[in-house]
Amino acid sequence: MRFLINVIDDGQAAAAGRTESATEAEAAAIDALNERLDADGWIVLAAGVSAPSDATVVDGRGAEPSFRRGPAVDTTEYVAGFWVLDLPDQRTAEQIATEASRACNRKVELRPLL
């Protein structure tokens, strides 16, 4: 089964006055987790995501597309990174999500991919 784990920044980057959410220690913990997940063959894709202010909302449903700078939803919580993992089951996904939350020092959102 494939799962998406979203890392939720709920103000850490803004409080630190920077765009990147992770501290050096958190980044090192994330790297260590990534190395282990990769060695286990579970990582499909993992990445950090730029700040919401870097986003562009694109609507191509009409005759002419529209482009709006900024996030789709203005909120204090946003996705700062993610993993797409190929894991054997929900229980393993919950265990890995717990490890990811600890490594990032953030809440994470775990969702199965359809």
N, C-alpha and C positions, 0 to 999 in steps of 0.2 A: 504494500500500500504506500502511496505517496502522501506526504504531509507537508504543509506550509507552517513554518514557525515564524511569526512576525515579532520583531523586537520593538517594544513600545517605549518611546521617549516621552516622558510626561513632565518635562521641564528641566531635565539634567543639563542639556546643552545650553539652553538659555541662561540657566543659573550660573554656568561656568563662562558665559560670554563667548561661546564658540559655536561653530556650525557642526563639527563632529561631536557625536554624542559620547563616545567612549573615552575614558581616561587611558593613560598608558598601561596601567595595571589591568584594566578591563580588556583592553585590546590584546594584551599578552594572554589573558585567560581565554579569550575568544579564539585566538590563534591555536592554543593548545587543544581546545575542544575540537576545532576544525581539523587539526591533524589526526586526532583520534577517530573522528567520524569518517574522515577520508580513508584512513587505514582499514576501517571496518567496511568500507565500500558503500556507505549510506548516503553520502552527499551527492545530490544531483546538481545543485547550484546553491551558492551562498554569496551574499554581497551586502555591503552597507548601502544606504540610500541617502542621497543629498537632502538638504533641508527643504521643508515644504515651500519656502519662498522661491526655490529654484524650479518649481513645478509649472507646467503649462497644461491647462484643461483644453482639450480639443473636442469640438462637436462637429462631426462631419455628416450629420443626419440631414441637413438642408441642402439647398442648391449650392450654397457657398459655405465652406467650413468656417467656424469661428475659433479663435484662439484667445484664451484669457490667461494672463500670467498669474501665478499663485496657485495655492492648493484647491482641490475640489471642495474640501470641507475645511472651514476655519475652526480649528480646535487646538487646545493646548497639548493633546496627545497625538502622536503621529508615528508612523512606521519609520524607524531609523535603520533597519536592516532586516534581513530574512534568511532563512534556510528553506530549501526544498529538499526533503529527505525521502529516501526509499527505505521504509522500515517494515518489519514483519507484522506489526499489529499496533493497536491503540495503546496498549499498556507500555510498550517500548517507546512509543511516541511521547507519552506523558513523562516517562523517565528522562528522555533526552530533552524535552522541553524544560523540565525542572533544572537539569544541568545547564541548559542555555540561559535560563533566567539567572542562575547563580553566577555564571561566567560574565554575563553582560551587566549584572547588577541592575536589571530592569525587569518589568513585567514582560511576559511574552504571550502571544495569542497562538494557540495551536488549532489548526483546521485541516481536516482531510481534504485532499484534492479530488475532484470528481473526474 
